[in-house]
Amino acid sequence: MNEDLSKTEGNGGLRKRLDEAVVLVRTVEQLRKDLREDGLQGPPVGDGAFEALRAQVLEVLGRREAEGPHAFGLVINRVDLTERQLRAAMAAGGLHALAGAVVLRCLQKVLSRMRYAGLA
């Protein structure tokens, strides 16, 4: 699932857009908002940005899952993943795959807003 999402844009897919400082900063802001985690740190711009964000999101998802199905479900709803996307990610790689899907979904939100604002 993560690979499919990351290939929705040409030449490098969505992940490559995290190489742009403004996109990375806005994605971190979106993740903070959707996950309600002010402590998320913005990684350096570059190839490792996606995995650095995924690692932080994985930690948050693990905590929310431990808090129970309601807390976990709230995160999934705020991020706006469908039930199908959730099931596919969990089947493909559990919380690790889901964390990647969350990062990509927040990145999609950022890019959509930028496109409609004429910035992308």
N, C-alpha and C positions, 0 to 999 in steps of 0.2 A: 504494500500500500504506500509506504513512504516513497519508494522509488517512483511509483506512478505519479504521485503528487509532485515530486520534485522535477519531473520531466514535462510538466504542463506548459512550460515556456521553453522556447528554443535555446540552443547553445548553453548547456550547463544547467538548465532548469531553474527552479525557484531558489535552490540552495545558493547558487552563484550570486544571486542578488544580495546576499548577506555580505558580500565583498564591498558593498557601497555603505559608507559610514552612516549616512542619513537613514537608509533602510534598516540597518542593524539597530541603530538607536531606537527607531520607531517600533521595531519588532520587539525589542526588550520592553519598551513601555507598554505595548499591547499585551505581552505575556504577563507583566506585573498586574495589569488591570484584570485580565481574564482569570488569572490564577489567584488574585488577591494576595500577592507576594511582593511586598515592597523591597525585599532583600535580594531579589534577583540581580546579579551583576552582569553588566555588559561586557562581553568578551572582546578581545582585540579583533579588528577587522582582518579577515583572511580566511584561508581554507579551514581552519579549525573552529570557526565561529559556530557553525551548525552543531557540531558535536559538543561544544562547550555549553551551548544553550540546552541541548537535549539532556545532558548530564544534570543540569540544574532542575529542569522540568521533571526529570525522572525522580529526583529526590522529593519534589513537591507532590507528585502523583503518589509516591509510596506513602507519604504522610497522610494524604487525603484518603487513600484506600484503607489505611489503618484506623482512620477516624470513623469509617463506616460507609455504607452504600450511599447515604444521603449526601455526605460531604464530597464523595467521589463523583456522584452524579451531577452535583452543582457545577463542578469544574468542567465536566464534559459539556454540559448545557451552555455555560458561559463561553466556552471556546467555540461552540457551535459545530461539534462533530455529530454526524448522523449515527444512528444505531448500527447501521451497516459498516461505517468507517470504524467505529469502536470495535465491533466484532472482528473485522478483518485485521486490524492492528493487533488485537490481543491474540488472535490465532497465528499471526505471522511472527510474533516475537514478544508477546506479553507487554509489560509496562514499558520496556525499552522502545519497542516499535510505536507504542501509543505516544510516548514522549516526543518522538520524532514527528508524528502526525500532528501533535499539538503545536509544535514549533512551526511546522509548515502551514498550518491553518492560520496562525496568527500572522505569519509572513504574507499569506494571501490577502488577509484583511488589510494590512498596511499597503500592499501594492494596489489593491482595488481603490482605496481611498486616494492614493497618490495619483492614480490614473484619472479618476473622476475630477480631481483638482487640477489636472493638467500638469502634474509634476513628474509623471513617469513616462 
